[in-house]
Amino acid sequence: MGMLERLRKEWFILGIVLVITVAKLEPAFGVKGGPLKPEISITYIAVSTIFFNSGLSLKTEELTSALMHVKLHLFVQIFTLVFFPTAIWLFLQLLSITPINEWLLKGLQTVGCMPPPVSSAVILTKAVGGNEAAAIFNSAFGSFLGIVITPLLLLLFLGSSSSVPFTSIFSQLFMTVVVPLIIGQIVRRYIKEWLERKKPPFGAISSCVLLMIIYTTFCDTFSNPNIDLDKFSLIIIVFIIFSIQLGFMLLTFFFSTRQNSGFTPADTVAIIFCSTHKSLTLGIPMLKIVFEGYEHLSLISVPLLIYHPAQILLGSVLVPTIKSWMISRQKALKLTKQPKMPVKV
């Protein structure tokens, strides 16, 4: 299973590279007004498909069991949607004096504003053996919150591209994100048994649609002569992204393992992954809606495109380390708890 999972992940990352290459070679096919008609096929159909898919695959019935652990959810959501974007914003104030491409820096800010992903944090938490229910809850809850909070954060930290009025952003979000999600959830009610039995490849479908969105975004870039991306900025951004991820993973680790934090080792695992991972599935369509008509849209989306494979890579590498920490910590806790057991006479 691990091998298959890895192949599927690699498949998607290779797909990203492939579609960007194809866009570079043949940008005319996917540009606005081109044969693909991305202004309709992507803006409406593709985005709606992704969220309908999410609605179908979100196991809402599993959420109720995880609802009780309010402290954990508060920690994850506040870290992801408040601390993360604010910390990045402060960090970018320093970076703005460097020669790094300003659109890539803006892209880093958008990464901070994204909600947690639906799949990768859950897959990694499961691989370690952490609190999977909490990871599922936070990913799903974060996605719902993200639909409202992410556009607000993007507008707060970056301002909108003035060509798109605020109201049209929200009406489009409602039509292409909220409505398909709700419809997906309703349909799920009726065909739940069938879904459980057949297990359709939701992840693969969403990934394919996502590749289409990435492809058309880059077609627009490569057909625009005003955009240049220097290698220096790109390499620095990759380095920054890995540093941010590692730094934030350590930070959440320290916070959630403090003496009186009230979190079990299994909770800590869910917290580490859910707090630091960001959603590409929700992120790319969001950027497309909020920055519609922006000539630098693809540059803004580059950091998110790097962040996604980076979080899977880093997470997978760290799974054995985190697992052995969790197991030894659980054993240690069991030993310290044993003497306190009341002796029945």
C-alpha positions in Angstrom: 0.0 0.0 0.0 2.8 2.4 1.0 4.4 1.9 -2.4 1.2 2.5 -4.3 0.5 5.6 -2.2 3.9 6.9 -3.0 3.5 6.2 -6.7 0.2 8.1 -6.7 1.8 11.1 -5.0 4.8 11.0 -7.3 2.4 10.7 -10.3 0.8 14.0 -9.3 4.1 15.9 -8.8 5.4 14.6 -12.1 2.1 15.7 -13.6 2.7 19.3 -12.3 6.1 19.4 -14.0 4.6 17.9 -17.2 1.7 20.3 -17.6 4.0 23.3 -16.9 6.3 22.0 -19.6 3.5 21.5 -22.1 2.2 25.0 -21.3 5.7 26.4 -22.1 5.8 24.5 -25.4 2.3 25.2 -26.5 0.7 28.1 -24.6 -1.8 29.0 -27.3 -4.0 26.0 -26.6 -4.9 26.9 -23.0 -4.9 30.7 -23.0 -8.0 32.8 -22.4 -10.1 32.6 -25.5 -8.1 29.6 -26.8 -9.6 26.3 -27.9 -9.8 25.1 -24.2 -12.0 28.1 -23.3 -10.5 28.2 -19.7 -12.7 31.2 -18.8 -15.7 28.8 -18.8 -14.2 25.3 -18.6 -11.8 26.1 -15.8 -13.4 29.0 -14.0 -16.7 27.3 -13.6 -16.7 23.6 -14.6 -13.3 22.5 -13.2 -13.5 24.3 -9.9 -17.1 23.1 -9.3 -16.0 19.5 -10.1 -13.3 19.6 -7.5 -15.6 20.8 -4.8 -18.5 18.5 -5.7 -15.9 15.8 -5.5 -14.8 17.0 -2.0 -18.5 17.1 -0.9 -18.9 13.5 -2.1 -15.8 12.2 -0.3 -16.0 14.2 2.9 -17.1 11.8 5.6 -19.2 14.2 7.6 -20.5 11.3 9.8 -16.9 10.8 11.1 -16.7 14.4 12.2 -19.1 14.2 15.0 -16.9 11.7 16.9 -14.0 14.1 16.8 -16.0 17.1 17.7 -15.4 16.7 21.4 -11.7 17.6 21.3 -12.3 21.3 21.1 -8.9 22.4 22.5 -7.0 20.5 19.7 -9.2 22.0 17.0 -8.8 25.5 18.3 -5.0 25.1 18.4 -4.8 23.8 14.8 -7.2 26.4 13.3 -5.7 29.4 15.1 -2.2 28.3 14.2 -3.1 27.6 10.5 -5.4 30.6 9.8 -4.1 33.3 12.2 -0.5 32.6 13.4 0.8 31.2 10.1 -0.3 34.1 7.8 0.8 36.7 10.3 4.2 35.2 10.9 4.8 35.0 7.1 3.7 38.6 6.7 6.2 39.7 9.3 8.9 37.6 7.7 8.1 39.1 4.3 8.6 42.6 5.7 12.3 41.5 6.1 12.5 39.8 2.7 11.0 42.7 0.8 14.4 44.5 0.9 16.1 41.6 -0.8 16.2 41.2 -4.6 13.8 38.2 -4.6 11.0 38.5 -7.1 8.1 40.4 -5.4 5.4 38.2 -7.0 7.0 35.1 -5.6 7.0 36.8 -2.2 3.3 37.7 -2.6 2.9 34.0 -3.5 4.5 33.0 -0.1 1.9 35.2 1.6 -0.9 33.4 -0.2 0.5 30.0 1.0 0.1 31.3 4.6 -3.5 32.2 4.0 -4.5 28.7 2.7 -6.6 26.2 4.7 -5.3 22.8 5.7 -5.4 20.1 2.9 -8.0 17.4 2.7 -5.7 14.5 2.2 -2.0 14.8 2.8 -2.2 15.6 6.6 -4.6 12.7 7.1 -2.5 10.3 5.1 0.7 11.1 7.1 -1.1 11.1 10.5 -2.4 7.7 9.6 1.0 6.5 8.5 2.5 7.5 11.9 -0.5 6.1 13.8 -1.6 9.4 15.3 -5.0 10.7 16.0 -6.6 10.2 12.6 -10.1 11.3 13.6 -8.8 14.6 14.7 -6.8 15.0 11.5 -9.9 14.2 9.4 -11.9 16.7 11.4 -9.4 19.5 11.2 -8.8 19.0 7.5 -12.6 19.0 6.8 -13.4 21.8 9.2 -10.4 23.9 8.0 -11.6 23.4 4.4 -15.1 24.8 5.3 -13.6 27.7 7.3 -11.1 28.3 4.4 -13.9 28.9 1.9 -14.8 32.1 3.9 -11.5 32.9 5.7 -9.0 32.3 2.9 -10.4 34.9 0.5 -10.7 37.4 3.4 -7.1 36.8 4.4 -5.9 37.1 0.8 -7.7 40.4 0.5 -6.5 41.6 3.9 -2.8 40.8 3.3 -2.6 41.4 -0.4 -5.5 43.4 -1.5 -7.6 42.3 -4.5 -6.6 42.7 -8.1 -8.6 45.9 -8.5 -10.2 44.5 -11.6 -12.3 42.1 -9.6 -14.9 43.6 -7.2 -15.3 42.0 -3.8 -19.0 41.0 -4.4 -18.2 39.1 -7.6 -15.4 37.2 -5.8 -17.8 36.0 -3.1 -20.7 35.2 -5.5 -18.3 33.1 -7.6 -17.0 31.4 -4.5 -20.5 30.6 -3.5 -21.5 29.3 -6.9 -18.4 27.2 -7.7 -17.3 26.2 -4.2 -20.1 26.2 -1.6 -23.0 25.0 -3.7 -21.1 22.0 -5.3 -19.8 21.1 -1.8 -23.3 21.0 -0.4 -24.7 19.2 -3.4 -21.9 16.6 -3.0 -22.8 16.1 0.6 -26.5 15.7 -0.1 -25.7 13.2 -2.9 -23.4 11.3 -0.6 -26.3 10.8 1.8 -28.2 8.8 -0.8 -25.3 6.8 -2.3 -23.2 6.2 0.8 -23.3 2.4 0.7 -22.3 2.4 -3.0 -19.5 4.8 -2.3 -18.2 2.6 0.6 -18.4 -0.5 -1.6 -16.9 0.9 -4.8 -14.5 3.5 -3.3 -14.3 5.7 -6.4 -10.9 7.3 -7.0 -11.9 10.8 -5.8 -8.3 11.8 -5.2 -7.2 11.0 -8.7 -10.2 12.8 -10.3 -9.5 16.0 -8.3 -5.8 15.7 -9.1 -6.5 15.5 -12.8 -8.8 18.5 -12.7 -6.2 20.4 -10.7 -3.5 19.7 -13.3 -5.9 21.2 -15.9 -6.2 24.4 -13.8 -2.4 24.6 -13.3 -1.9 24.1 -17.1 -4.2 26.9 -18.1 -2.7 29.2 -15.5 0.8 28.7 -16.9 -0.5 29.0 -20.5 -1.5 32.5 -19.6 2.0 33.2 -18.2 4.0 31.8 -21.1 2.0 33.7 -23.6 2.7 36.9 -21.7 6.1 38.4 -22.7 6.3 40.7 -19.6 6.9 38.0 -17.1 10.3 36.8 -16.3 11.4 34.5 -13.5 14.9 34.5 -12.4 16.5 31.2 -11.1 17.9 32.9 -8.0 14.5 33.8 -6.7 13.1 30.4 -7.4 16.0 28.5 -5.6 15.7 30.9 -2.6 11.9 30.4 -2.4 12.4 26.6 -2.4 14.9 27.0 0.5 12.5 29.3 2.4 9.6 27.0 2.0 11.4 24.0 3.4 12.7 26.2 6.3 9.2 27.5 7.1 7.8 23.9 7.1 10.5 22.5 9.4 10.4 25.6 11.6 6.6 25.5 12.0 6.6 21.7 12.6 9.1 22.1 15.4 7.1 25.0 16.8 3.8 23.1 16.9 5.8 20.1 18.4 7.1 22.3 21.3 3.7 23.9 21.9 1.8 20.6 21.9 4.2 18.7 24.1 4.5 21.3 26.9 3.9 19.9 30.4 0.3 20.9 30.8 -0.8 21.1 27.2 -3.4 18.3 27.7 -2.5 16.7 24.3 -1.6 13.0 24.0 1.4 11.9 21.8 -1.2 10.8 19.1 -2.8 14.3 19.2 0.6 15.9 18.8 1.1 14.0 15.5 -2.2 15.2 14.1 -1.3 18.8 15.3 2.1 18.8 13.6 0.7 17.8 10.2 -2.6 19.6 10.2 -1.2 22.9 11.4 1.7 23.1 8.9 0.1 21.6 5.7 -1.6 23.8 3.2 -4.2 22.8 0.6 -3.4 22.9 -3.1 -6.8 21.6 -4.1 -8.6 24.5 -2.4 -5.7 26.9 -2.9 -5.3 27.0 -6.7 -9.0 27.5 -7.5 -9.2 30.2 -4.7 -6.2 32.1 -6.2 -7.8 31.8 -9.6 -11.0 33.4 -8.3 -9.5 36.1 -6.2 -6.8 37.2 -8.6 -8.8 36.7 -11.8 -7.3 38.6 -14.7 -4.0 39.2 -12.9 -1.1 38.8 -15.3 1.1 37.6 -12.4 -1.3 34.9 -11.2 1.0 32.1 -12.1 4.0 33.6 -10.3 1.8 34.1 -7.3 0.8 30.4 -7.4 4.4 29.1 -7.8 5.1 29.0 -4.0 2.0 27.0 -3.4 2.9 24.6 -6.2 6.3 24.1 -4.5 4.8 23.9 -1.0 2.5 21.0 -1.8 5.2 18.5 -3.0 7.5 19.8 -0.3 5.1 19.1 2.6 4.5 15.5 1.3 8.2 15.0 0.8 9.2 16.3 4.2 6.3 14.6 5.9 7.1 11.2 4.4 10.8 11.5 5.3 9.9 12.4 8.9 7.2 9.6 9.4 9.6 7.0 10.9 11.2 9.6 13.2 7.9 10.9 14.5 6.5 7.4 14.8 9.4 6.2 17.0 9.0 9.4 19.1 5.3 8.8 19.5 5.7 5.1 20.5 8.5 5.8 23.0 6.6 8.7 24.5 3.4 6.6 24.8 5.4 3.9 26.6 7.0 6.5 29.0 3.6 7.9 29.8 2.2 4.4 30.5 5.0 3.8 32.9 4.5 7.1 34.8 0.8 6.5 35.0 1.0 2.9 36.4 1.7 3.7 40.0 -1.2 6.0 40.2 -3.7 3.2 39.6 -6.0 2.7 42.6 -5.4 -0.7 44.1 -8.6 -2.7 44.4 -8.8 -4.7 47.6 
